[in-house]
Amino acid sequence: MPVKSFRFRLFLFATYLLVFPFFLRRRPRVERRITILAPPAAVFPFLNDLRNWPLWTAWNERETINYAYGATTVGEGAEQRWASRRMSGVMRILKSERDERIDYELEMEGGAYQIVGRLELHPDGACTRIVWKCAWSRAANPYRRYFDLLLRWIIRRDFAAGLDNLKALVESPHEAAA
């Protein structure tokens, strides 16, 4: 009797794994928010200049990343090339609205993977509410959505850590004195 029960449970589990991806989000996206005790004008330079991103993003905390920059590093058209032991890519600022938002795209592995993102700054009294979001292409294969699920978890974690780092950097007394 226990063997039949085990087989039945195994059958249910396999059926679940085969059917579940059809119900996952087809257009994966991630969004994180934080409030920083500073006006948008104090936060915006950290976002608009790609040379400042390694100071606050969590991406280079896992491994060493080498950065190279295009002719423009600030605002619309700015480009950052990066390479680590495992991956390489290019990040470009597509649109920059002073003290309001940054739109960017991230290409990895020669364009095999693309993510589009936005950082929005919303003034809130003496504070700035930042919304960081991104999305990537729809997974045509429903079983690739398992990978998207993992990627969403990783990006959520990195966005949260990056926003915490940005908050600490902008609110630090050293930055206030500068």
N, C-alpha and C positions, 0 to 999 in steps of 0.2 A: 504493500500500500504506500509506503513512503516514496518509492521510486516513481509511482504514477503522480504523486503530488509534486515531486521535484520536477518531473518532465512538464507537467502542466504549468508550473510557475515559470520554468524556463521558456516555454512557449509564449506565455503572456508577456514576459520581459522582452523577448525577441520581437513580438508583434508591436509592443510599445516603441521600441527603438526604430522600427521600420515606419511607423505611422506618425510619431511625434514631430519629426521635422516639417511635415506638411502644415503644421499649425504655428510654427515659429515665424517671426517677423521676416518679411521678404526684403525689406529695405532696412538693414541694420543701421542704427544710429546711437550715439551716446551723448549725454548732456550732464554737465556738472556745474554747480553754482557755488559762489562764495561772496562774502561781503568783506571789503577791505576798508579800514578806517583811513581813507585818503581820498582826495578828489580825483576824478578821471584824468586830469592833467598830470598827476603824479604817477599814475599807473600806466598810462598809454605808452610812454617811451620804452618801457620794458617789453611791450608787445610789438610795437611798430618797428623796432630795430632787431633784426634777426641775430645780431651778435650778442644780444642780451638773453636770448632763449636758453642757452646752456646754463645760465646763472640760476634759472628757476624751474625748468622742466625736469621731470623725473627720469627722462630717457637715458641720460648718461650716468645714472646712479648704478645701473646694473653692469655696465661694461664701458671701456674706453671708446669714445667716439671721436673721430678726426673730422674737423669742420673746414670747409673752404667756402668762400663767399664770392658772389658775382660782383660786377661793377657797382651795383646798387645793393645796399644792405638795409636801407630804411624805406618804409612805405611801399606803395604800389610798384610792382616790378622787382622787388628785392628777392634775392635768391640765395639759398644756403644749400650747399652740397655736403653730404655727410657720409661717412663710411665707418662701419664697425667690423669686428671680426666675422660676424654672421650676415650682415646686410649692408646695403647702401641705398641712398636715395637723394631726392631733391625736394626742398620745400620752397614754395614761391608765395609771396603775398600778392593776391589777385586784386584786392580792393582795400583801401585804407581810408577811413573817415575819422579825422582827428577827434580824439577823446570820445568816440562813439563805437567803432567796431573795426575789426580786421577780418578779412576773408582770405583763406589760404588754401593751397592744395599741397598734398604730400604724395610723391610718387616713390615707390620702392621697387628695387630690382629691375631697373630699366623700364618702368611703366607697367610692369606686370600687376602691381597693386596700386590703387589710387584711393586716396581719402580726401574729401573736401571738408574744411572746417571753418568755424567762425568763433571769434571772441567778441562778445558784446559787452560794452561798459554802460551801466545805467546809474546816473547820479541818484543818490538817496540821502539827502541832507549833507552831512559832512563825510559820508561814506560813498563807496562805489560798489555796486552789485555787479559781479562779473559772471557771465554765462558763457561757458565753453562747450561747444557742440561740434560733432562731426558725423559724417555719414559716408558710406561706401557703396559700391555697386551691388545691385540685387543679385542674390545667389540663384541662378537658374536651376541648378541641381539642388533638390531639397536636402540632400545629405551633407552638402557643403555648409548648410546652416548650422550644423554642429560646430564647425570651425568658427563661424561668425559669432556663435554664442560664446565661445572661449575668447575670441578677440574682443568682444564687447566687455567682458569681465576685465581683461588686461587693460584696455583703454580707460575704462572707468577708474580703475585703481591708479593709473598713471596721471589722469586728469586731476583726480582728487589730491594726489601728492604734489603735483605741479602747482595747483592753485594754493595749497597750503604753503609751499615754498615762496610763491609770489607774494602772498600776504605777509609772511615773515620778512621778506626782503624790503617790501615797500613800507611796512610799519616799523622797521627797525630804527632805533634812535640815530644810528649812523647815517641812514638815508635822509632822515628829517633834517639833520645838521648840514647835509650837502647842498 
